[in-house]
């Protein structure tokens, strides 16, 4: 994947995350600034999703830790947990929201 393809893929998934959040009943605010998506929960905790161009990864920072996701076989996959980015976000967002969160990505 070249830089242009990487940036397009990241822009697409960040937009999909924002769109999925709009469809939820849960109050999670999303702010996208410079390719860094910050999700803020009612309890003021945050999940940060951002691109790492040099490694061509998406990094997720949450209370439960930091996660690096690489693009493999058409999906973003966490290098440590082997979860898809969607499953990872559902898990960490549910933990931080204190209620089930399901993002349809």
GIZIFEN-V320776 format. One record per backbone hydrogen bond with DSSP energy under -0.5 kcal/mol. NH is the residue of the N-H (numbers start at 1). CO is the residue of the C=O. E is the energy in kcal/mol with one decimal. If there is no record, write none. Layout:
nh:NH co:CO e:E
nh:NH co:CO e:E
//
This chain:
nh:6 co:2 e:-2.6
nh:7 co:3 e:-2.7
nh:8 co:4 e:-2.3
nh:9 co:5 e:-2.5
nh:10 co:6 e:-2.6
nh:11 co:7 e:-2.6
nh:12 co:8 e:-2.3
nh:13 co:9 e:-2.0
nh:14 co:10 e:-2.7
nh:15 co:11 e:-2.1
nh:16 co:12 e:-2.0
nh:17 co:13 e:-2.3
nh:18 co:14 e:-2.2
nh:19 co:15 e:-2.7
nh:20 co:16 e:-2.5
nh:21 co:17 e:-2.2
nh:22 co:18 e:-1.5
nh:23 co:19 e:-0.8
nh:23 co:20 e:-0.6
nh:24 co:21 e:-1.4
nh:28 co:26 e:-1.3
nh:29 co:40 e:-2.6
nh:31 co:38 e:-1.9
nh:33 co:31 e:-0.6
nh:33 co:36 e:-2.3
nh:36 co:33 e:-1.2
nh:37 co:35 e:-0.6
nh:37 co:49 e:-3.2
nh:38 co:31 e:-2.9
nh:38 co:36 e:-0.6
nh:39 co:37 e:-0.6
nh:39 co:47 e:-3.1
nh:40 co:29 e:-2.8
nh:40 co:38 e:-0.5
nh:41 co:45 e:-2.6
nh:42 co:27 e:-0.5
nh:44 co:41 e:-2.4
nh:47 co:39 e:-2.1
nh:48 co:61 e:-2.4
nh:49 co:37 e:-2.9
nh:50 co:59 e:-2.6
nh:51 co:35 e:-0.8
nh:52 co:57 e:-2.8
nh:55 co:52 e:-0.6
nh:56 co:52 e:-1.2
nh:57 co:52 e:-1.7
nh:58 co:69 e:-2.4
nh:59 co:50 e:-3.2
nh:60 co:67 e:-2.8
nh:61 co:48 e:-2.7
nh:62 co:60 e:-0.5
nh:62 co:65 e:-2.5
nh:65 co:62 e:-1.7
nh:67 co:60 e:-2.8
nh:69 co:58 e:-3.0
nh:70 co:77 e:-2.4
nh:71 co:56 e:-0.6
nh:72 co:70 e:-0.7
nh:72 co:75 e:-3.1
nh:75 co:72 e:-1.7
nh:77 co:70 e:-3.0
nh:77 co:75 e:-0.6
nh:78 co:83 e:-3.2
nh:79 co:68 e:-3.4
nh:82 co:78 e:-1.3
nh:85 co:76 e:-2.3
nh:88 co:84 e:-2.7
nh:89 co:85 e:-2.8
nh:90 co:86 e:-2.4
nh:91 co:87 e:-2.2
nh:92 co:88 e:-2.8
nh:93 co:89 e:-2.5
nh:94 co:90 e:-1.9
nh:95 co:91 e:-2.4
nh:96 co:92 e:-2.1
nh:97 co:93 e:-2.5
nh:98 co:94 e:-1.7
nh:99 co:94 e:-0.9
nh:103 co:101 e:-0.5
nh:104 co:102 e:-0.5
nh:105 co:103 e:-1.1
//
